[in-house]
Amino acid sequence: MSWYPLTTVTLFLAVSLLLWLSVMKISRVNTSRSLLGGSSVNDPHRHHHASHIHRRVLASGDPQSGSAAFNVLHYGAKGDGVTDDTKAFALAWAAACKVEASTVVVPSGSVFLVKAISFSGRGCMPNILFQLDGKLIAPKNFKSWKSGILKWIEFTKLKGITVQGQGTIDGQGSVWWPTSKTKPTALRFYGSTNVTVSGITIQNSPQTHLKFDNCSSVEVFNLDIASPGDSPNTDGIHLQDSRDVTIHDTSFACGDDCVSIQTGCSNVYIHDVSCGPGHGISIGGLGAGGTRACVSNVTVRSAFMQNTSHGVRIKTWQGGSGTVRDILFSKIRVWNVQIPLQIDQYYCSKNSCANKTSAVGVAGISYEFITGTYTVKPVHFACSDSVACTGVSLSAVNLAAAQGVRRYSPPFCWNAFGELRTATVPSIDCLKTSSSAVNGSKASNSSYSC
């Protein structure tokens, strides 16, 4: 028999095997994306999506082939947890800043004591990677901090910045929590675009753990954010004046809001996160001191709240202006949460607050597939006397009193207008069905809108 037919068959089988392996590789990639909570832009529940560029992902602190790496140990860092390594970090950053797509390497196996530092983008090339696999600790001595400082580690005015790895940022906040001193945020990004934070742990911040100010195209995922439930004002993630933000596959345990969404935020998508202990996921408080506040197009989807004071809430101060609009809370599971669903236009963090007629309007708020248990009250919609909440809709809401809870309150609504799209448990019959406000109050889509 000639060897030509055998060679042809062998070649055919080899090509077929390669094609099959390629298909399987693509399938595994798609499956991984699905497991990470990715959703199609055609998902009817997702009425926006972040449009930023996905950054490279490195393993074990090794820079991508061909990129320049700047290891902080090569710039004098000791990594013994005692020596001040701030200068070494600044030198490594200054060198990396000059090279596009460079990498600052913070290696594993070391503990770096770093004082307040700002990694500035002034004159920096784009797309810098901060590979954090070691541990950063903040100084405990108050004398190490400048008076009135509001941040510990800051990245500012950068185009394309990724902070990732398996490392830890430890704010050592226990020395701060009992004091009345101005407390710093652990990790802050300001005025930056195409920002990615992934993989790391942020713990025990003196105040907020992770903050984004005036940023766009932000993605946060696979983070572990943790501080004790009684640590004051330790929000997990704080968003302000930021847009096109996606937060997913992240665990929060803190002493305040797991995610706090403040004025100037739009196109925010939070999904597949857990929260507890903490105060839940909050929009606000907005409008403090008579200020104007605008928040729009926010989705919180597939979230789990356990032993929190709130589930999902909107809170505004009296006397403000502006609007909160186009908000979707979907597939929220709660377990032993005090108040799962809340709109509070009488928010007051002081002993008392004066009554005022103006308010931040609240319009177009949808709740769907909300299930679980509560300990105080299932629903609390307290809307302004003068600016009613409008367009509030509820469907597939099923909330029961937690086991062992004997004293609880029924759903509460005040000047809230909307509709029940399905029957709810318990029956939320306090929601007004007319779309027009009464008793002289103004609809929230009036001149107060943004």
N, C-alpha and C positions, 0 to 999 in steps of 0.2 A: 504494500500500500504506500502511495506517495505521501510525503510529510506535509505538502501544501494544504490539503483540507484540514488536517489537524491544527496547523498553525492558525488558519483562518478562524476555526471554531474557538481556539484558545483566546485569540485576540478579541473576538466577539464577546466571550464570557468576561474577559478582563474589563472591557469598556462598559459592559452592563453592570459589573460590580461597582465600578467607579461612579456611574450615574446613580446607582442605588444609595451609595454612601453619601453622595452630595444631597440627595433628597432627604435622607435621614438627618443630616446636619442642619438643613434648613428647618425641618420639623422640630428638632430639639430647640433651636433658637426661638422659634415661634412659641413653643410650649413654655420656655423660660420666661419670655415676655409676658405670657398670660398669667403665669404664677406670680409674677411681680406686680400684678394688678393693672397691667396695661389695658386700655380700652380703646375701641375704635373711635375715631373722630365723628363717626356717624351714630354713636351711642346717643339716643334721645335724651338720656339723663345728663349728658355732659354737653352743656351749651357753650363751652369754650374750651380751649386747650392752650397750654404753654407752647410757644413756638421757638424756644431757644435751641441752641445746638447741643447735642449730647457730646460730652467730653470723653476722652480716652479713659479707660479704667485699667489701672496697673495692679499687679499682685506683689505683695511682700516688699513694697517700697522700691522696686526696681523700675527705673525710668524706661519709657518706651524707646525701642531701638532707634538710635540716631539723634535723640534729644539730649540736651545738656543737663547734667544732674549736679546739684550743689548741696552736699551733705553738711549739715550744721556742725558735725564733729570735725570736719576739715577746716572750720572757721573758728575753732577754739572752744566749742561747747564741751562741757565735761559730762553732762548727763548723769550726775550723781545725786540729784535732788536737793543739793545744798548750795552749790556754786551758782552765782547769778549768770545765766546763759543768755541774757537779753542781747548783749552786744554781738555775740556769735550769730544769733538769729538775724539780727539786722544786717550783718555783713553778708551772710548767705543770700538774704533777700536782695540786697543791692546788686550782687553779682548776677543772680537769676533774672532780675528785672531787665537786664540789658539784652537778654536772649529770648527770642520768640519761642513759645511752646517749651520753655525750660521747666525743670522740676527742682523744687526745694525738698530735700529728703530729711525727714525726722525719723531716724531708725528705731526699730523696736529694741527692747531690752534695756532702755535707758529712761531716766526720769529727769526732765528738764525744768528747772526753776526759771520762770520768765516773768519779768515785771510788765507793766502796761506797755504795749507796743502797737504801732500802726504800720502795716505793710501798705505803703502808699503806691498808687498807680501813676503818680506824676512822673512822666518820662518813661514809663514801663512799656515793654513790648506786650502784645496780647497773649492770651491763652497760657497762663502760668499754672502749673500744678503744684499744690502744696500737699505732699505725700506724708501723712501723719500716721506713723505706726508706733511711735513711742508715746510717752505720757508727758503732758505739760501740766505743771502745777503752779498756782498763783501764790505769791507771798502772803503770809499770814499777818505780818507786821504792818499796821496801818501807816507807819512812817515810810513804807516803801511805795505808797500811792500818793499821787499828786492830789491836792485839795480839789474836791468837786468833780473828780474824774468819773466819766459815765461808761467807760468800757475798759476791758482788759486786753483782749486780742481783737484787732480791727483790720479789715481789708477795705480799702477805700479807693474809689474812682478807677476801677479796673475794667478792662474789656476781655472777658473770658477768664474766669478764675475758678479753679476746682480745688476744694479741700476734701480729701478722701483718705481712707486707710482703715486700719484696725486699732488705731490709737485712742487715747483718752485726753479730754480737756477737763481738768478738775479745778474748779474755782475755789475750793476749800472754804465754802461759804459759811460754815458753822460759826466762824469768828465774827461774821458780819451780821447774821440774822438777829441777834439780840440788841443791836445798836440802832441808833437813829441817824447814823452817818449816811451820806449819799453813797449808794451801793452801785458798783459797776456791773455791766452786762458781761457775760463770759466771752461770747463770740459775736462780733457785729460786722455787717457788710453795709457799706454806704456808697451810694452813687455809682453802682456797678451794674454791668450787663452780662448776660450769659454766665450765671453763677450756678455752680453745682456743689452741694455738700452731701457726702454719702459715707456710710460705713462706720463713722466714728461714734464714740460715746462722749456726751457732754454731761457732767454731773456736778452737783453741789455748787451751783453758781451763786454768787452773792445776791444777784437779782435775776433778771431774765437770762435764760440760757443761750438763746440764739435769736438775733435780731436782724431784720432787713429794713433799711431806710432808703427810700428813693432808688430802688433797684428794679430791674426788669429782666424777664426771661430767667426765672429762678427755678431750680429743681432741688428738692431735698428728699432723700430716701435712705432707707435702711439705717436710720439713726436710733440710738438709745439715749433718751434724755431723762435724767433721774435726779431727784432731790426729795427729801422727806415731805410728807403731806402737810406738816406744820411749818415749813420754811416760808417766810412771808415774801410775796411778790415775785416768786420764782417761776414766772411764765415759761412754758416750754419754748414756743416760737412766737415772736412778736413781729407783725407785719405793719409797716406804715409807708404810705406814699409809694407803694410797689404794685407792679402789675405783671400779669402772665406768670403766675406762681403755681407750681405743682408740689404738693407734699404727699408722700405716700410711703407705705410699708415702714412706719416709724412707731416706736413705743414711747409714751410719755408717762412720767410719774413726777408730780411736782406739787408746789404749794399754792398755785394760782391757775390761770387759764392754761390748758395744754396748748392751745393755739389762740392767739389774740389778734384779731383783724381790726386795724384802726383806719382812720380817715385816709383817703387818697388811694385806696386799694381797689383793684378791679381785676377780673379774670383770674380768680383764685380757685384752684381745684384741689381738694383734700380728699384722699381716699385710702382705704385699707390701713387705718391707724387705730391704735388703742390708747385709752386715756384712763388713768387712775393710779394713785389718788390725784386730785386736782379739782378744778372748777369747770371742767368741760371745755367745749370749743365755743368761743365767744366772738361776736362782732360788737366792738365797743369796749368800754364806754365812750360814746361819741357826744360832741357838742358841749363839753365842759367849758365853763366860763363864757358862754354865749358864742362859741366858735361855730364855724360852718364845717360840716362833715359830709363826705360823699363816699359811699361804698356801693359797688355794684357787681353783679355777675359772679356770685360765689356759690360753689357747690361743695357740700360735705356729704360724702357717700361711702357706705360700707365702713362705718366706724363703730367701735365698741367702747362703751363707758362703764366703768366699774367703781363703785364706792366713791362717786364724785358728787359735788354739791349740785351741779347742773349737768344737763346733757348738751343740748345745743341752745344757745340763747343770743338775743339781740338786746343790748343795753345802751340807753341814751340818757344823757342829763337833760333836765328841764332848761329851757332858755336857749338852746342851740338852734341851728338851722341846717338845711341840706336834706339828703335822703339816703336811706338804705333800700335798695331795690334789686329785684331779680335774684332771689336767694332760693336755693334748693337744698333741703335736708332729706336725704334718701337712704334707706336701709341702715338705720341707726339702731343698734342694740344696746339696751341699758340694763344694768343689774345693780339694784340697791342704790339708785340715784335719787337724790332728794327731789329735784324738779327736772324732769327730762326735757320739757319744751317750755321756753320762756321768751316773751317779749316784755321788756321793762323800760318804759319811757319815763319812769320816775327814779332812775338809778341814782343812788347817793351813797358814796363810800364814807361819808362823815356822819356825825351824830344826827344832824338835821340839815335839810336843804330847803330854801325858800321856794314856794310855788311860783311858777312862771308860765306865761301863756304860749310862748313860742316853743317849738320842738323840732327835732330831726324827724322828718317823715319816714314812715315805714310802709313799703308797698311791694306787692308781688312776692309773697313769702310762701313757699310750698313745703309741706311735710308729707312724706310718703313712706310706707313700710317702716314704721317706728314701733318697736316691740321691746318688752322687758318689764322690769319692776321698778317701782318708785317707793320712797319712804315718807314723803311729805305731801306732794301734790302732783298729779300727772301733767297738768297744763296750767300755765299762768301767763295770760296775755293782758297786761296792764298798759293800755294805750292812752295817749295824751287826751285831755278834755278838749283841747282846741285843734289838734291835728290827729285825726283818727288813723288807725292802721287799716289799710285797704288791701284787697286782693290776697287775703290769707286763705290758703286751701289746705285741707287735710284729707288724706286717704290711707286706708290700711294701717290705722293707728290702733295698737292693741297693748295697753298698759295696765298692769295689775299691781295692787299693793304688795310690797315685799312680805315674805313669810314672817310672821311674828309682829308685824306692824298693826296696831289696833286703832291708832288715832291718825287719821289723815284727812285731807280736805278734797272736795270735788274740784273739777276743772273750773277755772276762773277766767272770765273775759270782761274787759271794760273798754268800750268804744272800739271794738275790733270787728271788722267787717270782712266777710268772705263766704266760703261754702265748704260743706262736707261732701266730698265726692264719693265717699263710701260711708257705711256705718262705722262708728268707732267704739272702742271699748277703753274706758267708759264713754258714755254718750256725751259728746262735747256740744251740748245744746245752748251754750251761752254765746256762741259766735253769731253776730248779726248777719243776716243774709242779704240785706240791702247793700248795694255798692256805693250809695251816697251817704255821707255823714249827716248827722242830725244835731239838733240842739245848738246850732251855730258853729259847730266844729268844722274845720276845713279838711278836705281830703288831702292825703299825703303826697299826691301828685300835683299839688297846687304850686304857688310861687315859691314854695320852700324847696322844690326839686332842684337838682344840680344841673 
